[in-house]
């Protein structure tokens, strides 16, 4: 199952609109040394790049998870095939079958018979 990617948030869209409007103001407004249009643009671009990097890393994690799932299924199938091959070669009651994780036929629990109570008439 794919992880939920983050999309362009309303905050990022608002920031882009503000930045576009800020660039249109002529002459450039002076908000002081700690608040400049260049600093604001750098922050908007930085957030956008981090968002893209985050989504890229999630995609990589999803791809790795899909590969792991496929390999797990393949390994499970191989486990069953190996056990079936050993069972076929050595028999279902062999110690070799038990060595590869099988349950020997003689070790299986015998079903208990349920005796019916005699009917009283």
N, CA, C and O atoms as a DFTB+ gen file, in Angstrom:
484 C
 N C O
     1  1       0.841      -1.169       0.000
     2  2       0.000       0.000       0.000
     3  2       0.891       1.238       0.000
     4  3       1.802       1.354       0.820
     5  1       0.635       2.129      -0.889
     6  2       1.462       3.329      -1.021
     7  2       1.218       4.284       0.140
     8  3       0.098       4.440       0.625
     9  1       2.281       4.901       0.558
    10  2       2.164       5.880       1.625
    11  2       1.600       7.180       1.060
    12  3       1.790       7.502      -0.113
    13  1       0.913       7.908       1.909
    14  2       0.265       9.154       1.504
    15  2       1.312      10.226       1.264
    16  3       2.071      10.577       2.168
    17  1       1.352      10.740       0.056
    18  2       2.288      11.816      -0.286
    19  2       1.706      13.147       0.171
    20  3       0.489      13.324       0.230
    21  1       2.579      14.058       0.485
    22  2       2.117      15.406       0.809
    23  2       1.988      16.184      -0.481
    24  3       2.849      16.103      -1.357
    25  1       0.932      16.924      -0.594
    26  2       0.705      17.731      -1.788
    27  2       1.032      19.181      -1.465
    28  3       1.279      19.537      -0.313
    29  1       1.029      20.000      -2.491
    30  2       1.246      21.427      -2.258
    31  2       0.147      21.922      -1.338
    32  3      -1.037      21.868      -1.670
    33  1       0.550      22.393      -0.202
    34  2      -0.418      22.830       0.792
    35  2      -0.959      24.206       0.434
    36  3      -0.398      24.918      -0.399
    37  1      -2.044      24.555       1.071
    38  2      -2.599      25.892       0.841
    39  2      -1.617      26.955       1.318
    40  3      -1.602      28.068       0.793
    41  1      -0.800      26.618       2.308
    42  2       0.211      27.569       2.790
    43  2       1.233      27.850       1.699
    44  3       1.641      28.996       1.511
    45  1       1.652      26.809       0.977
    46  2       2.626      26.996      -0.099
    47  2       2.006      27.783      -1.246
    48  3       2.655      28.665      -1.809
    49  1       0.773      27.481      -1.597
    50  2       0.100      28.218      -2.662
    51  2      -0.075      29.693      -2.283
    52  3       0.130      30.584      -3.108
    53  1      -0.449      29.931      -1.051
    54  2      -0.592      31.312      -0.579
    55  2       0.751      32.023      -0.617
    56  3       0.830      33.183      -1.021
    57  1       1.799      31.338      -0.200
    58  2       3.131      31.942      -0.204
    59  2       3.556      32.294      -1.628
    60  3       4.157      33.345      -1.851
    61  1       3.252      31.432      -2.587
    62  2       3.603      31.728      -3.986
    63  2       2.836      32.939      -4.511
    64  3       3.384      33.753      -5.255
    65  1       1.572      33.055      -4.125
    66  2       0.782      34.209      -4.547
    67  2       1.322      35.498      -3.915
    68  3       1.418      36.536      -4.569
    69  1       1.666      35.404      -2.640
    70  2       2.212      36.580      -1.962
    71  2       3.533      36.990      -2.598
    72  3       3.790      38.176      -2.806
    73  1       4.373      35.997      -2.908
    74  2       5.661      36.282      -3.521
    75  2       5.489      36.932      -4.891
    76  3       6.208      37.874      -5.225
    77  1       4.553      36.441      -5.675
    78  2       4.297      37.036      -6.991
    79  2       3.823      38.478      -6.834
    80  3       4.251      39.362      -7.575
    81  1       2.944      38.708      -5.876
    82  2       2.475      40.071      -5.631
    83  2       3.575      40.965      -5.104
    84  3       3.644      42.140      -5.464
    85  1       4.433      40.428      -4.261
    86  2       5.526      41.191      -3.677
    87  2       6.519      41.639      -4.749
    88  3       7.086      42.729      -4.668
    89  1       6.723      40.787      -5.752
    90  2       7.645      41.146      -6.839
    91  2       7.064      42.221      -7.749
    92  3       7.813      42.920      -8.433
    93  1       5.742      42.362      -7.768
    94  2       5.084      43.356      -8.623
    95  2       5.102      44.754      -8.013
    96  3       4.939      45.742      -8.729
    97  1       5.296      44.847      -6.711
    98  2       5.292      46.162      -6.049
    99  2       6.534      46.930      -6.478
   100  3       7.658      46.436      -6.391
   101  1       6.295      48.161      -6.947
   102  2       7.395      48.988      -7.414
   103  2       7.284      50.360      -6.774
   104  3       6.217      50.956      -6.922
   105  1       8.207      50.900      -6.116
   106  2       9.532      50.397      -5.767
   107  2       9.445      49.324      -4.691
   108  3       8.432      49.197      -4.002
   109  1      10.510      48.563      -4.558
   110  2      10.539      47.458      -3.596
   111  2      10.266      47.990      -2.194
   112  3      10.855      48.985      -1.772
   113  1       9.378      47.325      -1.487
   114  2       9.110      47.777      -0.114
   115  2      10.275      47.417       0.813
   116  3      10.959      46.412       0.622
   117  1      10.476      48.259       1.810
   118  2      11.547      48.006       2.782
   119  2      10.902      47.615       4.107
   120  3      10.312      48.445       4.798
   121  1      11.027      46.338       4.444
   122  2      10.462      45.841       5.700
   123  2      11.507      45.734       6.792
   124  3      11.213      45.258       7.889
   125  1      12.702      46.165       6.511
   126  2      13.790      46.077       7.480
   127  2      14.770      44.981       7.079
   128  3      14.530      44.244       6.124
   129  1      15.863      44.880       7.807
   130  2      16.909      43.923       7.433
   131  2      16.526      42.455       7.687
   132  3      17.104      41.559       7.071
   133  1      15.583      42.202       8.565
   134  2      15.252      40.810       8.898
   135  2      14.117      40.243       8.042
   136  3      13.776      39.067       8.169
   137  1      13.532      41.067       7.175
   138  2      12.405      40.611       6.367
   139  2      12.534      41.193       4.969
   140  3      12.158      42.337       4.717
   141  1      13.074      40.380       4.061
   142  2      13.277      40.846       2.689
   143  2      12.557      39.916       1.726
   144  3      12.227      38.780       2.066
   145  1      12.320      40.413       0.529
   146  2      11.665      39.608      -0.494
   147  2      12.548      38.426      -0.887
   148  3      12.039      37.338      -1.156
   149  1      13.863      38.629      -0.924
   150  2      14.784      37.547      -1.284
   151  2      14.760      36.435      -0.235
   152  3      14.766      35.250      -0.566
   153  1      14.733      36.841       1.036
   154  2      14.667      35.863       2.123
   155  2      13.357      35.074       2.047
   156  3      13.346      33.861       2.253
   157  1      12.279      35.754       1.756
   158  2      10.968      35.114       1.643
   159  2      10.949      34.139       0.466
   160  3      10.430      33.030       0.588
   161  1      11.508      34.546      -0.666
   162  2      11.560      33.685      -1.837
   163  2      12.411      32.448      -1.565
   164  3      12.071      31.346      -1.996
   165  1      13.518      32.634      -0.849
   166  2      14.383      31.503      -0.506
   167  2      13.642      30.508       0.388
   168  3      13.793      29.296       0.232
   169  1      12.855      31.014       1.310
   170  2      12.092      30.137       2.209
   171  2      11.002      29.376       1.450
   172  3      10.797      28.186       1.689
   173  1      10.310      30.052       0.544
   174  2       9.279      29.399      -0.272
   175  2       9.899      28.300      -1.130
   176  3       9.381      27.184      -1.190
   177  1      11.009      28.620      -1.794
   178  2      11.684      27.628      -2.637
   179  2      12.251      26.476      -1.814
   180  3      12.203      25.323      -2.244
   181  1      12.783      26.779      -0.643
   182  2      13.321      25.740       0.240
   183  2      12.241      24.772       0.693
   184  3      12.447      23.558       0.699
   185  1      11.079      25.316       1.074
   186  2       9.970      24.456       1.477
   187  2       9.521      23.577       0.316
   188  3       9.266      22.387       0.499
   189  1       9.426      24.152      -0.861
   190  2       9.001      23.405      -2.040
   191  2       9.987      22.277      -2.353
   192  3       9.569      21.165      -2.677
   193  1      11.284      22.551      -2.258
   194  2      12.301      21.527      -2.510
   195  2      12.254      20.429      -1.458
   196  3      12.383      19.250      -1.787
   197  1      12.069      20.806      -0.190
   198  2      11.965      19.803       0.868
   199  2      10.729      18.921       0.683
   200  3      10.774      17.716       0.933
   201  1       9.639      19.524       0.248
   202  2       8.420      18.763      -0.006
   203  2       8.643      17.758      -1.131
   204  3       8.225      16.604      -1.031
   205  1       9.301      18.197      -2.198
   206  2       9.606      17.290      -3.308
   207  2      10.540      16.165      -2.865
   208  3      10.351      15.013      -3.256
   209  1      11.539      16.490      -2.057
   210  2      12.476      15.479      -1.560
   211  2      11.752      14.473      -0.667
   212  3      11.997      13.270      -0.760
   213  1      10.867      14.962       0.193
   214  2      10.089      14.094       1.080
   215  2       9.248      13.110       0.272
   216  3       9.236      11.913       0.559
   217  1       8.552      13.618      -0.730
   218  2       7.714      12.750      -1.559
   219  2       8.560      11.760      -2.357
   220  3       8.142      10.624      -2.582
   221  1       9.743      12.185      -2.784
   222  2      10.641      11.281      -3.489
   223  2      11.127      10.154      -2.592
   224  3      11.221       9.004      -3.022
   225  1      11.433      10.486      -1.347
   226  2      11.874       9.458      -0.395
   227  2      10.744       8.494      -0.070
   228  3      10.980       7.297       0.091
   229  1       9.523       8.999       0.026
   230  2       8.387       8.101       0.253
   231  2       8.212       7.144      -0.919
   232  3       7.910       5.967      -0.724
   233  1       8.400       7.645      -2.127
   234  2       8.288       6.789      -3.308
   235  2       9.363       5.708      -3.282
   236  3       9.105       4.564      -3.655
   237  1      10.569       6.069      -2.843
   238  2      11.648       5.084      -2.747
   239  2      11.336       4.029      -1.687
   240  3      11.605       2.845      -1.890
   241  1      10.772       4.453      -0.565
   242  2      10.383       3.506       0.489
   243  2       9.282       2.573      -0.030
   244  3       9.309       1.372       0.240
   245  1       8.328       3.117      -0.763
   246  2       7.267       2.283      -1.341
   247  2       7.842       1.251      -2.297
   248  3       7.425       0.093      -2.286
   249  1       8.797       1.662      -3.123
   250  2       9.408       0.732      -4.074
   251  2      10.156      -0.376      -3.339
   252  3      10.085      -1.541      -3.731
   253  1      10.868      -0.018      -2.283
   254  2      11.591      -1.020      -1.497
   255  2      10.613      -1.970      -0.808
   256  3      10.850      -3.177      -0.766
   257  1       9.527      -1.442      -0.274
   258  2       8.520      -2.289       0.379
   259  2       7.895      -3.256      -0.631
   260  3       7.646      -4.416      -0.304
   261  1       7.644      -2.787      -1.844
   262  2       7.080      -3.668      -2.874
   263  2       8.057      -4.773      -3.248
   264  3       7.651      -5.919      -3.438
   265  1       9.356      -4.437      -3.358
   266  2      10.363      -5.460      -3.652
   267  2      10.442      -6.482      -2.535
   268  3      10.535      -7.682      -2.795
   269  1      10.405      -6.010      -1.277
   270  2      10.438      -6.924      -0.141
   271  2       9.232      -7.856      -0.138
   272  3       9.375      -9.051       0.124
   273  1       8.057      -7.329      -0.423
   274  2       6.854      -8.159      -0.463
   275  2       6.964      -9.233      -1.538
   276  3       6.589     -10.383      -1.313
   277  1       7.475      -8.858      -2.702
   278  2       7.617      -9.822      -3.796
   279  2       8.636     -10.901      -3.444
   280  3       8.414     -12.081      -3.714
   281  1       9.745     -10.499      -2.846
   282  2      10.766     -11.481      -2.474
   283  2      10.282     -12.383      -1.354
   284  3      10.616     -13.567      -1.329
   285  1       9.499     -11.842      -0.423
   286  2       8.950     -12.650       0.662
   287  2       8.035     -13.720       0.084
   288  3       8.092     -14.876       0.503
   289  1       7.198     -13.350      -0.867
   290  2       6.294     -14.313      -1.487
   291  2       7.076     -15.383      -2.244
   292  3       6.732     -16.564      -2.193
   293  1       8.128     -14.965      -2.945
   294  2       8.955     -15.918      -3.686
   295  2       9.644     -16.884      -2.725
   296  3       9.702     -18.084      -2.993
   297  1      10.166     -16.376      -1.612
   298  2      10.816     -17.226      -0.620
   299  2       9.822     -18.201       0.004
   300  3      10.154     -19.364       0.230
   301  1       8.618     -17.738       0.279
   302  2       7.583     -18.615       0.830
   303  2       7.279     -19.758      -0.143
   304  3       7.157     -20.914       0.262
   305  1       7.159     -19.423      -1.417
   306  2       6.898     -20.448      -2.427
   307  2       8.048     -21.457      -2.497
   308  3       7.820     -22.660      -2.618
   309  1       9.286     -20.954      -2.419
   310  2      10.438     -21.853      -2.426
   311  2      10.464     -22.754      -1.193
   312  3      10.827     -23.927      -1.289
   313  1      10.081     -22.212      -0.040
   314  2       9.994     -23.029       1.179
   315  2       9.048     -24.207       0.962
   316  3       9.372     -25.348       1.292
   317  1       7.891     -23.918       0.411
   318  2       6.904     -24.976       0.175
   319  2       7.414     -25.992      -0.838
   320  3       7.212     -27.194      -0.668
   321  1       8.071     -25.519      -1.888
   322  2       8.587     -26.425      -2.921
   323  2       9.678     -27.330      -2.366
   324  3       9.710     -28.523      -2.669
   325  1      10.585     -26.762      -1.543
   326  2      11.660     -27.566      -0.951
   327  2      11.076     -28.623      -0.029
   328  3      11.480     -29.784      -0.080
   329  1      10.130     -28.232       0.811
   330  2       9.510     -29.204       1.709
   331  2       8.793     -30.296       0.924
   332  3       8.867     -31.470       1.288
   333  1       8.105     -29.923      -0.141
   334  2       7.399     -30.916      -0.953
   335  2       8.395     -31.848      -1.644
   336  3       8.142     -33.047      -1.758
   337  1       9.530     -31.304      -2.107
   338  2      10.538     -32.135      -2.768
   339  2      11.148     -33.133      -1.790
   340  3      11.332     -34.302      -2.129
   341  1      11.461     -32.676      -0.573
   342  2      12.025     -33.581       0.438
   343  2      10.985     -34.625       0.824
   344  3      11.319     -35.798       0.991
   345  1       9.741     -34.215       0.965
   346  2       8.669     -35.156       1.307
   347  2       8.519     -36.203       0.210
   348  3       8.336     -37.387       0.495
   349  1       8.598     -35.765      -1.050
   350  2       8.474     -36.701      -2.164
   351  2       9.664     -37.630      -2.280
   352  3       9.506     -38.798      -2.635
   353  1      10.851     -37.131      -1.986
   354  2      12.066     -37.925      -2.133
   355  2      12.257     -38.905      -0.975
   356  3      12.610     -40.064      -1.194
   357  1      12.027     -38.449       0.240
   358  2      12.309     -39.281       1.418
   359  2      11.066     -39.855       2.084
   360  3      11.167     -40.781       2.888
   361  1       9.906     -39.321       1.763
   362  2       8.668     -39.831       2.346
   363  2       8.129     -38.920       3.431
   364  3       8.874     -38.151       4.038
   365  1       6.805     -39.012       3.675
   366  2       6.173     -38.112       4.643
   367  2       6.476     -38.455       6.101
   368  3       6.175     -37.662       6.993
   369  1       7.070     -39.626       6.356
   370  2       7.355     -40.017       7.735
   371  2       8.857     -40.088       7.985
   372  3       9.300     -40.762       8.915
   373  1       9.646     -39.394       7.157
   374  2      11.101     -39.483       7.281
   375  2      11.643     -38.408       8.213
   376  3      11.036     -37.356       8.415
   377  1      12.814     -38.717       8.772
   378  2      13.474     -37.732       9.623
   379  2      14.001     -36.570       8.780
   380  3      14.124     -35.454       9.285
   381  1      14.317     -36.818       7.491
   382  2      14.770     -35.740       6.609
   383  2      13.661     -34.707       6.411
   384  3      13.927     -33.505       6.387
   385  1      12.428     -35.173       6.271
   386  2      11.293     -34.261       6.133
   387  2      11.139     -33.424       7.398
   388  3      10.810     -32.240       7.335
   389  1      11.376     -34.046       8.534
   390  2      11.286     -33.324       9.796
   391  2      12.404     -32.280       9.904
   392  3      12.197     -31.209      10.475
   393  1      13.589     -32.589       9.356
   394  2      14.721     -31.657       9.410
   395  2      14.449     -30.368       8.639
   396  3      14.976     -29.315       8.998
   397  1      13.634     -30.434       7.586
   398  2      13.338     -29.225       6.813
   399  2      12.046     -28.560       7.277
   400  3      11.474     -27.741       6.558
   401  1      11.591     -28.906       8.462
   402  2      10.456     -28.207       9.054
   403  2       9.116     -28.875       8.881
   404  3       8.095     -28.310       9.271
   405  1       9.087     -30.077       8.301
   406  2       7.825     -30.787       8.130
   407  2       7.431     -31.523       9.398
   408  3       8.251     -31.716      10.296
   409  1       6.195     -31.923       9.465
   410  2       5.687     -32.694      10.590
   411  2       5.515     -34.129      10.117
   412  3       4.726     -34.405       9.213
   413  1       6.254     -35.034      10.731
   414  2       6.194     -36.435      10.326
   415  2       4.785     -36.984      10.537
   416  3       4.081     -36.603      11.473
   417  1       4.399     -37.881       9.649
   418  2       3.062     -38.464       9.719
   419  2       2.859     -39.172      11.048
   420  3       1.775     -39.093      11.625
   421  1       3.873     -39.860      11.543
   422  2       3.728     -40.599      12.802
   423  2       3.662     -39.664      14.012
   424  3       3.228     -40.082      15.086
   425  1       4.077     -38.429      13.860
   426  2       4.032     -37.467      14.967
   427  2       2.725     -36.687      15.020
   428  3       2.496     -35.924      15.958
   429  1       1.883     -36.868      14.041
   430  2       0.605     -36.138      14.039
   431  2      -0.286     -36.667      15.154
   432  3      -0.253     -37.850      15.493
   433  1      -1.066     -35.782      15.706
   434  2      -1.986     -36.162      16.772
   435  2      -3.139     -36.941      16.167
   436  3      -3.763     -36.512      15.196
   437  1      -3.404     -38.075      16.750
   438  2      -4.495     -38.918      16.267
   439  2      -5.826     -38.318      16.717
   440  3      -5.947     -37.876      17.859
   441  1      -6.822     -38.298      15.837
   442  2      -8.118     -37.749      16.244
   443  2      -8.789     -38.662      17.272
   444  3      -8.779     -39.886      17.136
   445  1      -9.354     -38.061      18.272
   446  2     -10.046     -38.818      19.317
   447  2     -11.472     -39.111      18.857
   448  3     -12.181     -38.230      18.371
   449  1     -11.872     -40.365      19.023
   450  2     -13.241     -40.733      18.670
   451  2     -14.193     -40.361      19.807
   452  3     -13.917     -40.573      20.988
   453  1     -15.281     -39.819      19.408
   454  2     -16.294     -39.427      20.395
   455  2     -17.313     -40.559      20.455
   456  3     -17.944     -40.898      19.454
   457  1     -17.465     -41.135      21.639
   458  2     -18.426     -42.226      21.798
   459  2     -19.797     -41.658      22.107
   460  3     -19.970     -40.769      22.941
   461  1     -20.738     -42.204      21.409
   462  2     -22.114     -41.774      21.634
   463  2     -22.669     -42.461      22.879
   464  3     -22.401     -43.636      23.132
   465  1     -23.422     -41.729      23.623
   466  2     -24.075     -42.317      24.805
   467  2     -25.200     -43.210      24.325
   468  3     -25.907     -42.863      23.378
   469  1     -25.378     -44.363      24.970
   470  2     -26.479     -45.245      24.542
   471  2     -27.824     -44.550      24.715
   472  3     -28.082     -43.859      25.701
   473  1     -28.643     -44.761      23.735
   474  2     -29.978     -44.141      23.779
   475  2     -30.835     -44.875      24.787
   476  3     -30.847     -46.106      24.820
   477  1     -31.531     -44.149      25.586
   478  2     -32.447     -44.750      26.564
   479  2     -33.862     -44.596      26.047
   480  3     -34.269     -43.522      25.604
   481  1     -34.596     -45.679      26.110
   482  2     -35.959     -45.633      25.586
   483  2     -36.975     -45.812      26.644
   484  3     -38.172     -45.797      26.358
